[in-house]
Amino acid sequence: MPDHDPPPLSSTAPRDELFATPAAGNNDFRFDQKTAAVFDDMVTRSVPLYDEIQRTTCELAADFAVDGSNLYDLGCSTATTLMMLDPVVSPGVRFVGVDNSPDMITKARSKVGSAGLTRIVDFKVADLHDEQLIENASVVVMILTLQFIRPLLRERVVQRIYDGLNDNGCLILVEKQTMESSLLNRLFIRYYYDLKARHGYSAVEIAQKREALENVLIPYRPEENRALLHQVGFRHVEETLRWYNFAAMVAVKAS
Ligand SMILES: C[S@@+](CC[C@H](N)C(=O)[O-])C[C@H]1O[C@@H](n2cnc3c(N)ncnc32)[C@H](O)[C@@H]1O
């Protein structure tokens, strides 16, 4: 196996049945204790190509990470990515996991504690809307998190990432996106719900989760994400993976 390949993903999380029962009223989706408990099952059954997203993140991060610098995972949830990155990134790189959900960070700490990583991971409960957290970074990972940042503040958050990266550092960004063509948008969303059905979610679960995410997850179009990255200063921006309305990108801060 090449050096950059992390071990295969495995999850022992309980099955995600958060939206299985028809609920009264409209509740916005929250990354709370109930979500944290089933998150690893939810994400593998809800995100297309999730294991390939993690694998390519490891590949890129291993090549961009520099000893003596920091690697951040923004919106680290239960630390799945940091645990995948640990065996493939040089031990001289410090890992920082950031999430504004204390329940996610509790779960992340417990998973990392029992996995026996090669380094100590610094976990921070912090809101990306509020503070500049990035310094001396060679790699910033942001998987399916920018889409939860309020559009008005998105450019400021991405600017802070750029400012906190060292020259030749990279941002690895994964986002759910919306399409300019309403026809393609409708089709891509249908294919996505078909994928969720294939992964065992019922029509009720799919519909209720969609409603819960409506005011919380605001996707940008591919060209908006690309423009945002260039606007804050990233010189090289490339798409690395694409599945209909999901895309992974790498953006490099070149001197
Ligand atoms: C879809 S999950 C990320 C999945 C994870 N990166 C992975 O690869 O499995 C989004 C995460 O971002 C966190 N989040 C959302 N808004 C945030 C904010 N403003 N500041 C910090 N974390 C945030 C949520 O608590 C959640 O854990």
The ligand as a Gaussian input file, in Angstrom:
#p B3LYP/6-31G(d) Opt

LIG

0 1
 C      -21.102000      18.014000       7.948000
 S      -20.215000      18.195000       9.371000
 C      -18.524000      18.009000       8.869000
 C      -18.111000      16.605000       8.564000
 C      -16.669000      16.300000       8.808000
 N      -15.792000      17.352000       8.391000
 C      -16.300000      14.990000       8.153000
 O      -15.413000      14.958000       7.277000
 O      -16.891000      13.962000       8.493000
 C      -20.170000      19.917000       9.690000
 C      -19.498000      20.235000      11.018000
 O      -19.245000      21.640000      11.064000
 C      -19.547000      22.114000      12.350000
 N      -19.870000      23.535000      12.217000
 C      -20.963000      24.082000      11.603000
 N      -20.919000      25.419000      11.703000
 C      -19.774000      25.730000      12.368000
 C      -19.186000      26.950000      12.791000
 N      -19.770000      28.117000      12.555000
 N      -18.014000      26.913000      13.479000
 C      -17.418000      25.714000      13.742000
 N      -17.936000      24.528000      13.367000
 C      -19.102000      24.528000      12.688000
 C      -20.716000      21.257000      12.821000
 O      -20.849000      21.243000      14.225000
 C      -20.361000      19.900000      12.234000
 O      -19.649000      19.090000      13.135000

